[in-house]
């Protein structure tokens, strides 16, 4: 079980301490090919932890079939580790492959274990265009994202971002022209299958350090299957 690979270190909503002295914010990425890397999200200096996961070929094939047959599928449900599979099977009208539902249920179990949650807010959606095309941060403690098919999430390292250019600070200019970042080579992209924890602005002590990210551009005629998990 994936649950055996990770365990909570401390609560992100109450036990992580806000620094008592004003210091320059340093935020880094952590990545690895084992799920234990996700526990690095508890490190104050880390605002994205990436489990570089390769999806099984059979799972990819079944997922792509589901995506082709359900190009407009979108569901948001609250799930617990004990009922995630059944809730997803009901939400997908029994049409989604069981291998996909089991894989998602294991991530729900891992996510809830890591953050000591009874429930997680789950969103599973097929997307044919960028859902959030501008770079932004999330006003949440932490969000899990993974792409089961298609292109995955774009993100920026903390030290290449001019945060004054986020949102209205862009003065209506595209991110590529506003000065938010200096070069297209600054843009990082997750790989399909990767499981990433994105630390948000509401993680205690992470104000001004939430991961800057966006939905990727999707080519005409293509789509992607995205899963997100949030604190329930």
GISUL-V991849 format. One record per residue. N is the residue number from 1. OMEGA is omega in radians with two decimals (NA if undefined). NEAR is the number of other ideal C-beta (glycine too) atoms within 8 Angstrom. Layout:
# GISUL-V991849
n:N omega:OMEGA near:NEAR
n:N omega:OMEGA near:NEAR
This chain:
# GISUL-V991849
n:1 omega:3.09 near:5
n:2 omega:-3.14 near:10
n:3 omega:-3.10 near:10
n:4 omega:-3.07 near:4
n:5 omega:-3.07 near:8
n:6 omega:3.10 near:11
n:7 omega:-3.13 near:6
n:8 omega:3.08 near:8
n:9 omega:3.06 near:5
n:10 omega:-3.04 near:7
n:11 omega:-3.13 near:9
n:12 omega:-3.09 near:12
n:13 omega:-3.11 near:6
n:14 omega:-3.00 near:6
n:15 omega:3.03 near:6
n:16 omega:-3.01 near:12
n:17 omega:3.00 near:7
n:18 omega:-3.12 near:6
n:19 omega:-3.11 near:8
n:20 omega:3.10 near:4
n:21 omega:3.14 near:4
n:22 omega:-3.11 near:3
n:23 omega:3.05 near:5
n:24 omega:-3.12 near:3
n:25 omega:3.06 near:7
n:26 omega:3.13 near:7
n:27 omega:-3.05 near:12
n:28 omega:3.04 near:9
n:29 omega:3.04 near:10
n:30 omega:3.13 near:12
n:31 omega:3.12 near:8
n:32 omega:-3.07 near:9
n:33 omega:3.09 near:6
n:34 omega:-3.07 near:7
n:35 omega:3.13 near:11
n:36 omega:3.13 near:8
n:37 omega:-3.12 near:13
n:38 omega:3.11 near:13
n:39 omega:3.11 near:11
n:40 omega:3.12 near:9
n:41 omega:3.11 near:13
n:42 omega:3.09 near:9
n:43 omega:-3.10 near:7
n:44 omega:-3.06 near:6
n:45 omega:-3.06 near:6
n:46 omega:3.05 near:14
n:47 omega:2.93 near:12
n:48 omega:3.07 near:13
n:49 omega:-3.01 near:14
n:50 omega:2.96 near:14
n:51 omega:-3.08 near:14
n:52 omega:-2.99 near:9
n:53 omega:3.03 near:10
n:54 omega:3.13 near:5
n:55 omega:3.08 near:10
n:56 omega:-3.08 near:7
n:57 omega:3.13 near:6
n:58 omega:3.11 near:7
n:59 omega:3.12 near:13
n:60 omega:-3.14 near:11
n:61 omega:-3.13 near:8
n:62 omega:3.12 near:11
n:63 omega:3.13 near:14
n:64 omega:3.07 near:9
n:65 omega:3.12 near:9
n:66 omega:-3.13 near:14
n:67 omega:-3.14 near:15
n:68 omega:-3.10 near:7
n:69 omega:-3.09 near:7
n:70 omega:-3.02 near:9
n:71 omega:-3.12 near:9
n:72 omega:-3.03 near:5
n:73 omega:3.02 near:11
n:74 omega:3.09 near:8
n:75 omega:3.01 near:10
n:76 omega:-3.11 near:6
n:77 omega:3.00 near:9
n:78 omega:-3.04 near:8
n:79 omega:3.00 near:13
n:80 omega:3.11 near:12
n:81 omega:-3.07 near:11
n:82 omega:-3.06 near:4
n:83 omega:-3.02 near:8
n:84 omega:-3.09 near:14
n:85 omega:-3.12 near:9
n:86 omega:-3.14 near:7
n:87 omega:3.13 near:10
n:88 omega:3.12 near:16
n:89 omega:3.11 near:11
n:90 omega:-3.08 near:8
n:91 omega:-3.13 near:9
n:92 omega:3.12 near:12
n:93 omega:3.11 near:5
n:94 omega:-3.06 near:6
n:95 omega:-3.10 near:7
n:96 omega:3.13 near:10
n:97 omega:-3.11 near:10
n:98 omega:3.13 near:7
n:99 omega:3.11 near:10
n:100 omega:-3.14 near:13
n:101 omega:3.12 near:13
n:102 omega:3.11 near:9
n:103 omega:3.12 near:9
n:104 omega:3.14 near:13
n:105 omega:3.10 near:12
n:106 omega:3.09 near:11
n:107 omega:3.07 near:14
n:108 omega:3.13 near:15
n:109 omega:3.13 near:13
n:110 omega:-3.11 near:14
n:111 omega:-3.13 near:12
n:112 omega:3.09 near:14
n:113 omega:-3.08 near:12
n:114 omega:-3.06 near:12
n:115 omega:3.10 near:11
n:116 omega:-3.12 near:7
n:117 omega:3.01 near:9
n:118 omega:-3.11 near:5
n:119 omega:3.01 near:9
n:120 omega:3.01 near:14
n:121 omega:-3.02 near:11
n:122 omega:3.01 near:16
n:123 omega:3.09 near:11
n:124 omega:-3.02 near:13
n:125 omega:2.93 near:10
n:126 omega:-3.05 near:13
n:127 omega:3.09 near:13
n:128 omega:3.05 near:7
n:129 omega:-3.12 near:5
n:130 omega:-3.11 near:10
n:131 omega:3.10 near:8
n:132 omega:-2.99 near:7
n:133 omega:3.12 near:7
n:134 omega:3.05 near:7
n:135 omega:-3.07 near:12
n:136 omega:2.97 near:10
n:137 omega:3.13 near:10
n:138 omega:3.10 near:10
n:139 omega:3.13 near:7
n:140 omega:3.04 near:10
n:141 omega:-3.11 near:10
n:142 omega:-3.14 near:13
n:143 omega:3.01 near:11
n:144 omega:3.05 near:14
n:145 omega:3.00 near:12
n:146 omega:3.14 near:13
n:147 omega:-3.11 near:16
n:148 omega:3.10 near:13
n:149 omega:3.11 near:11
n:150 omega:-3.10 near:12
n:151 omega:-3.06 near:10
n:152 omega:-2.96 near:12
n:153 omega:3.02 near:12
n:154 omega:3.11 near:12
n:155 omega:-3.11 near:14
n:156 omega:3.00 near:14
n:157 omega:-3.06 near:10
n:158 omega:-3.00 near:13
n:159 omega:3.07 near:6
n:160 omega:-3.03 near:8
n:161 omega:2.91 near:12
n:162 omega:-3.02 near:7
n:163 omega:3.09 near:8
n:164 omega:-3.12 near:5
n:165 omega:3.07 near:10
n:166 omega:3.06 near:12
n:167 omega:-3.10 near:5
n:168 omega:3.14 near:4
n:169 omega:3.12 near:9
n:170 omega:-3.09 near:13
n:171 omega:3.08 near:6
n:172 omega:-3.14 near:3
n:173 omega:3.03 near:7
n:174 omega:3.13 near:6
n:175 omega:-3.10 near:12
n:176 omega:-3.10 near:5
n:177 omega:-3.02 near:6
n:178 omega:-3.03 near:11
n:179 omega:3.09 near:7
n:180 omega:3.03 near:12
n:181 omega:-2.96 near:12
n:182 omega:-3.02 near:5
n:183 omega:3.06 near:5
n:184 omega:3.12 near:5
n:185 omega:3.07 near:4
n:186 omega:-3.02 near:10
n:187 omega:3.06 near:9
n:188 omega:3.09 near:9
n:189 omega:3.00 near:10
n:190 omega:3.07 near:13
n:191 omega:3.07 near:7
n:192 omega:-3.09 near:11
n:193 omega:3.11 near:10
n:194 omega:3.01 near:13
n:195 omega:-3.08 near:13
n:196 omega:2.97 near:13
n:197 omega:-3.11 near:12
n:198 omega:-3.14 near:15
n:199 omega:-3.09 near:15
n:200 omega:-3.08 near:15
n:201 omega:-3.09 near:12
n:202 omega:2.98 near:8
n:203 omega:-3.06 near:12
n:204 omega:-3.11 near:11
n:205 omega:-3.09 near:9
n:206 omega:3.11 near:13
n:207 omega:-3.08 near:6
n:208 omega:-3.12 near:7
n:209 omega:3.13 near:10
n:210 omega:-3.09 near:15
n:211 omega:3.08 near:13
n:212 omega:-3.06 near:13
n:213 omega:3.09 near:11
n:214 omega:2.97 near:13
n:215 omega:-3.14 near:9
n:216 omega:3.00 near:11
n:217 omega:3.14 near:6
n:218 omega:-3.11 near:12
n:219 omega:3.13 near:5
n:220 omega:3.13 near:3
n:221 omega:3.11 near:3
n:222 omega:3.03 near:9
n:223 omega:-3.09 near:11
n:224 omega:3.09 near:14
n:225 omega:-3.04 near:15
n:226 omega:3.01 near:14
n:227 omega:2.98 near:14
n:228 omega:3.05 near:9
n:229 omega:3.11 near:11
n:230 omega:3.07 near:10
n:231 omega:-3.11 near:10
n:232 omega:NA near:10
